[in-house]
Amino acid sequence: MVAGTIRKVTNPVSEEEFKAMVRAALDGIPEEFRKALENVAIVISDQGVEQHAYGQYWGDGVARDNYPDRIVIFRDTLVRDFGHDRKRLAEEVERTVRHEVGHHLGFDEPGVQGLGL
């Protein structure tokens, strides 16, 4: 690179391709658990850097219905850390989706990690 020039960094994974990875991860969840997600908003966000996370779950779990449930998958941090390898990125998207679904199903952080997520 010549001194003084600016190299434009392009995003290696398109927004549509990332959405398809999230959809595939959700489709891979067993049917009985997918039914528990019927009223859960699944959101893709680019605020993972601010949250220091790949994903986040907000809500009060499948057993209660006092608050709206939402799973957020942070595209920016996942692509930043794994976007160089699409296969690895898809695996980490799946892991993150399953991790956040685990929270919705009632597992706390040690419980979800105990599942290998």
N, C-alpha and C positions, 0 to 999 in steps of 0.2 A: 504494500500500500504506500502510495506517495504521501510524504508529509504534507499536512494541510488539507488533505481530502477527507471527506466524511463518507464513511461506508454506511449505506442504508441497511439496517437489519430487518429482514422480512420475517413474518410469522410463518414458521414451517408447517403449521397445521391450520387449515381454514376453519372458520366458525361452524360451517356445515359438517365438516368431517368430525369435529369435536362433538357436536350434537349427536351425530350418528354413533359415536363411541358411548355416549351416555345412554342413548336408547338401547344399544346392544347390551350394555351392562344391566339395565333394567329388565330387558327381555330374558336375561339369563337367570334372574331370580326365580326360585320355585313359585308356582302359581299361588299356593296358600299364603305366601308372604307378599306377593304382588297385590293380592286382594286387600291386604292391610294398608296398601299405599293408595287406595282409590281416592281418598280425600286429602292426600298430601301433595302440596305444590312442589315440583322439582324445578329448581331454578339454576341456570348457569350464569355465573357472575365473574367479573374480572377484578374483584376486590380481595382476592386471596392474599396479596402482599400485605394489605392493611390488617387482615385478620390473622396472618401468620398461619395459614391453613390451606389444605387441599379441599376440604369440605366442612360443612357445618350443619347441624340439625337444630331447629328451633321447634318447640312444641312441648306437649305434655305426654306424649306417647300414645300408643295404640289403645291402651286401656282406658284412657280418659279423653274427654272431648271439650275441655274448658278453653283451650287456646288453639288457634289455627296451627297446623303442623306444616313445616317447610324444610326441605332438604336443599341446600345450596352446594353446588359443585363449582369450585373455583378454577376456571379455565386458565387464568394467567399463571398461577403457581404450578399447576400440573404441566402446562406446556413449557414453562421456563425450565423445570427440572427434568422432564422426560420427553419433551418434544423432538429431541434429536433422534429418537428411536420410536417410530409409530407403534410397533408391537409392545414395547415397554410402556408407552403412554397409555395404550388401550388397557393393559393389565393394571396400571395404577388407577385409571378411571374406574375400572370395575371394582378394584379393592376399596376405593374411596366411596363409591356408591353403596357397596355392601356394608361398609363401616357405618355410614350414616343411617342406613336402613336398620342396622343393629341397634342404634340409639333409639330409633322410633319404636322398635319392638321391646324396648325396656332395658337394654344393656347399658350400664355405665361405661366409662372409659376403660377401666381394668377388665370388665367383662367382654367388651368388644375386642380388646387386644388379646384376651384369652382365647378368643375364637380364631385368632391369627389374622385379624383385620386391624 
